[in-house]
Amino acid sequence: MKFLETPLGRDSFEIARAHFPPIRGEVRHPEGRHRGAVVLVNGLKGFARWGFFPYLADLLARGGIRAISFDLSGSGVGADRESFTELNAFRDNTISHELEDVALVRDHARKAGWLEDRYGIFGHSRGGGIAILHAARDPGVAAIATWSAIATIARWSPDDLKRWHADGEFPVTNARTGQELMLGSAFRDEIERQANAGLSITSAAARLTIPWLLAHGTADETVPFEEAERLREAADRAQVRFARIGGASHTMDAKHPLPVPLPARLDRAVTMTLDFFRSSLA
């Protein structure tokens, strides 16, 4: 693909958040005429410079689509954009707070002239769930692509929730760093009242009427493939392109740092995603 050699412009940005670290991110600009813009959202224990995210953002921009990536303010990632040093922010993070982050990035990008009225959104894992919830709320979203998206934020057993209530927080392990990170009570409260809080991902999926690339690996060890089928079933009004990536892991076989050469299943997913946004945002 000749556009892989196209030079990119790049701008960094920070958006202040009360009681949380700033949202830190960057926008990659295509050279010449562009085909719209896409906001990229990472998942739990993820960040904008993890694994495939920079490669996907570069590929989108070189393909003529402005790519806006950022670290959620409650991601736990610090100023170096890689290390988990903001542990209090991670503990206090919620789904509602992440949705506010996405809306702030959208508004900042519009003021900067990076984003038109209609744009695309991409999300991986929990970020896929956030992308679905956001797209159902914002009529400006013209197309959505998700990889390995969660179908529900309720991912803990009754016994886990009982322990969470007793301790006030719940541990999760970052497999990459070995750190034990804590989830706070505000997120637990959202899980228990998700329907009343407007945080049901399948209900949001049912409201979508836009093009949707729904990609999921059959060997996903973190979010079962059945959750993708639940999303596809819920999204009966959306224009769903359901991509079953045979044998792919939760990250489409990507690791951090990204291996070279690119894993074949990941290459298929990123190429499919570029083609989807190029056609959907044209």
Secondary structure, DSSP 8 states (H G I E B T S, - for coil): -GGGG---EEEEEEEEETTEEEEEEEEEE-SSS---EEEEE--TT--TTSTHHHHHHHHHHHTT-EEEEEE-TTS-B-TTSSSB--HHHHHH--HHHHHHHHHHHHHHHHHTT---SSEEEEEETHHHHHHHHHHHH-TTEEEEEEES--S-S--S-HHHHHHHHHHSEEEEE-TTT--EEEEEHHHHHHHHTTTTTT--HHHHHHH--SEEEEEEETT-SSS-HHHHHHHHHH-SSSEEEEEEETT--TTTT--SS--SS--HHHHHHHHHHHHHHHHH--
